[in-house]
Amino acid sequence: MSAEWRCVRRNQDECRRYLDQFKVFDHPLKQSSITVLESKGTRAKALASLSESTSGASSTISLDPLSLALDGSDPLSAFAARQGSDPLSQMAAEFDGGSPVAKSGASASQKKSREVSCLLDMELIEPWGARRGAILNKYTTNEKLSIVTSFLNGGETIKSQTTMSEKVKYRLEQLDEFEEGTVRQMLDLSQQEYVVKIEQLNHELGQAWNTDQRVKALKIAIQCSKLLADTSVIQFYPSKFVLITDILENFGKLVYERLLVKGEYVRPGSKHPGPLPDNFTPDMVPESARETCQNWFYKIASIRELLPRLYVEMAILKSYRFLTANEFSTILMRLTRMIRGIGDPLVAVYARCYLCRVGMAITTDREYFKENLNDILDIYHTILNGGIRAEIAKHRITLNGYVSLFLPGLDWIMQGVTILSTDAQLDDILKRCREKKHPALLMQSIMQSFRSDFIALRAVHFVEVLSTISVEGFSRGQLLRMLGSILTHTAPPSEQRGAVLNAAWRVISSMGNVEEYIQCAEMWAQYTSQHFGLREVNALMGDILYHMTPNRSYERH
């Protein structure tokens, strides 16, 4: 049986390209790599010459399949590594230093003691590193920035005062100046250029340290701390705080590790010095390391200006471990009271935030958290006083934008206060915050920081508070939307759900701003659909239609 073949015409216009074409710049089989940046976010090229102790270093991970499959060790070597040493070596180790079980038990107990050595080890609060990126992305600016330094090239020379009345003051200020070069001011920097200059300062600090120029490294840390007194571009201040404190943390880490190296001691029963254990005590530290540590704090105490003296001491606060084991609470309270001398409320809040960040990594004490919150509440009225309002107008930012600058620092302090706090203590904080004039900022921070179950149990009270307080600096809809988000994830008691919805919707329904209304309705619609039936959902949707239909309001949303 034969088949007849015939050609079929193809309509090119109806043909479809099944594979999309796109331009590529690398060969698909080319070995690829990923550059991993540490939390400091500095560039790999700029920091390639630094040692691993410098926190800005970066690493590159190869993705070559052969390299991943053959990691450099043959199977027999890997098996031997897993099996450990031979029996004779194990017996010798047991004879010298006790059985492996005893050693592992000791290391486990040391790990357990480290787990409770500070508040951060309890893992009850989100680490600061998780917030860093969000702050840098949110608080940006298009205005021109300036930086004063003597360790970077370029900029205009800052000339000394020539009037007779300033000569004595200038002589005193020379004690804080820098011998390495003339202090220069770099003007008209974009935000990206400013970040690059800060990265260069971090690089200079690492290079100075690696070449044994300890005094120069200290002076760079002092100069960076002085930058935190500048609020000329106020909307960028939270991001500036993040960048500068990265450098200070790097400096504090370098000092601490240097003291560890100098702190070698002779273990009992041994003839050769060795490194200090992780849980060392001051009596183990040799006298030379103690003197070096004291010299660092003496140098910092001689800084004349309050703000750099505070920040640099806070940066190396962990090094007090070489001098004392039980005075951290006293030191933290002393620094807390010193911050009272800072006049600008925004600068003071972030100084307190940094103190609390450092304190959480060295002690389990929480009293300094409470003291810092008390001090913030005592000066809270200055945040929105007349002088600050004039400053806001000068910076051409909205009141809402100004108040939101406090949130990252205040949230961190508020979350620290809530650690291990009882419901009665949280109720007292809530009461004190509610009684303040214009407490919207405090209520926003409370809802951001307090436990969601605590808020859900008091949902009716929170709706009442948010419905009656003055919300200057915030919108009432913004606060009610946040409360709705919390109650969507953590439901209030069943007997309160109806009262909460009625009280909240009464306020939401009275909002004249359509955008504010619909943002609240979006969140509370989820709450209604989760905990109520069709009747309540239909009533809510009807109210939404009623608000959006007149004058075609939905077209302006």
Secondary structure, 3 states (H helix, E strand, C coil): CCCCCCCCCCCHHHCCCCCCCCCCCCCCCCCCEEEEECCCCCCCCCCCCCCCCCCCCEEEEECCHHHHHCCCCCHHHHHHHHHCCCHHHHHHHHHHHCCHHHHHHHHHHHHHHHHCCCCHHHCCCCCCHHHHHHHHHHCCCCCCEEEEECCCCCCEECCCCCCHHHHHHHHHHHHHCCCCCCCEEEEEECHHHHHHHHHHHHHHHHHHHHCCCHHHHHHHHHHHHHHCCCCCCHHHHHHHHHHHHHHHHHHHHHHHHHHHHHCCEECCCCCCEECCCCCCCHHHCCHHHHHHHHHHHHHHHCCCCHHHHHHHHHHCHHHHHHCCCCCHHHHHHHHHHHHHHCCCHHHHHHHHHHHHHHHHCCCCCCHHHHHHHHHHHHCHHHHHCHHHHHHHHHHCCCHHHHHHCCHHHHHHHHHHHHCCCCHHHHHHHHHHHHCCCCCHHHHHHHHHHCCHHHHHHCHHHHHHHHHHCCCCCCCHHHHHHHHHHHHHHCCCCHHHHHHHHHHHHHHHHCCCCHHHHHHHHHHHHHHHHHHCCHHHHHHHHHHHHHHHCHHHHHHHC
